[in-house]
Amino acid sequence: MNVRLYVWQRTTAAIMAPLVLVHLAVIFYAMRKGLAAADILARTRGSVAWAAFYGLFVAAVSIHAPIGLRTIMTEWTPLRVRYCDIVAVAFGLLLFGLGLRAVAAVVLP
């Protein structure tokens, strides 16, 4: 594997680990408090902090997951590396776009 891709994937994993823990803690908090979706959205609308938190999460996942997909495709399929690169980049862009759309839905008024 390319050393740069290895470093990028490990770096994004290190970024995602605490973000996942905070995300899960928020889910447990919301469940324990019996918050409905409307209650949660009322708290997140217009929040720059939540937009930054989930924006960073989306960016990290959009880099991390395609690198893993590329690795799996190059090792387990007969596809050429160049084709695997194209598929991985397209997948990353799709994740990024869909993720930002979800963040916008949660934080924009």
C-alpha positions in Angstrom: 0.0 0.0 0.0 1.1 3.5 -0.7 2.7 5.0 2.5 0.8 8.3 2.1 -2.5 6.5 1.9 -1.6 4.5 5.0 -0.8 7.7 6.9 -4.0 9.4 5.7 -6.1 6.4 6.8 -4.5 6.2 10.2 -4.8 9.9 10.7 -8.5 10.0 9.8 -9.0 7.0 12.1 -7.5 8.9 14.9 -9.7 11.9 14.2 -12.9 9.7 13.9 -12.4 7.7 17.1 -13.3 10.6 19.5 -15.9 11.9 17.1 -17.7 8.5 17.2 -17.6 8.4 21.0 -19.1 11.9 21.2 -21.7 10.9 18.6 -22.7 7.8 20.6 -22.8 9.7 23.8 -25.2 12.2 22.3 -27.4 9.4 21.0 -27.5 7.8 24.5 -28.2 11.2 26.1 -31.1 11.9 23.6 -32.5 8.4 24.2 -32.4 8.7 28.0 -34.0 12.1 28.0 -36.7 10.9 25.6 -35.9 13.6 23.0 -37.9 13.5 19.8 -36.3 14.4 16.4 -37.9 17.8 16.6 -36.3 18.4 20.1 -32.9 17.4 18.7 -33.2 19.6 15.6 -34.3 22.5 17.8 -31.0 22.2 19.6 -28.8 21.8 16.5 -30.4 24.4 14.2 -28.0 27.3 13.6 -25.2 25.7 15.7 -21.8 26.4 14.2 -20.3 24.0 16.7 -22.4 21.1 15.6 -21.8 22.0 11.9 -18.1 22.0 12.5 -18.2 18.7 14.5 -20.2 16.8 11.9 -18.4 18.6 9.0 -15.1 17.3 10.3 -16.7 13.8 10.8 -17.9 13.8 7.2 -14.5 14.9 5.9 -12.7 12.2 7.9 -15.0 9.5 6.8 -14.9 10.7 3.2 -11.1 10.2 3.2 -10.9 7.1 5.4 -13.5 4.8 3.8 -12.4 5.2 0.2 -8.8 4.3 1.1 -10.1 1.1 2.7 -12.4 0.4 -0.3 -9.4 0.9 -2.7 -7.3 -1.5 -0.6 -10.0 -4.2 -0.7 -10.6 -3.8 -4.4 -6.9 -3.9 -5.3 -6.3 -7.0 -3.1 -9.5 -9.0 -3.8 -10.5 -8.1 -7.4 -8.8 -8.5 -10.7 -9.3 -4.8 -11.4 -6.4 -2.6 -12.4 -5.2 -0.2 -9.7 -6.1 2.9 -11.8 -9.8 1.7 -12.0 -9.8 1.0 -8.2 -8.5 4.6 -7.7 -11.3 6.1 -9.8 -14.0 4.1 -8.0 -12.5 5.0 -4.6 -12.4 8.7 -5.4 -15.9 8.7 -6.8 -17.1 6.9 -3.6 -15.3 9.5 -1.4 -16.9 12.3 -3.3 -20.3 10.7 -3.0 -19.8 10.2 0.7 -18.7 13.8 1.1 -21.6 15.2 -0.8 -24.2 13.1 1.0 -22.6 13.8 4.3 -22.6 17.6 3.9 -26.2 17.4 2.8 -27.0 15.6 6.0 -25.1 18.1 8.1 -26.9 21.0 6.4 -30.2 19.3 7.1 -29.4 19.1 10.8 -27.9 22.6 11.3 -29.3 25.0 8.8 -32.5 26.8 9.7 
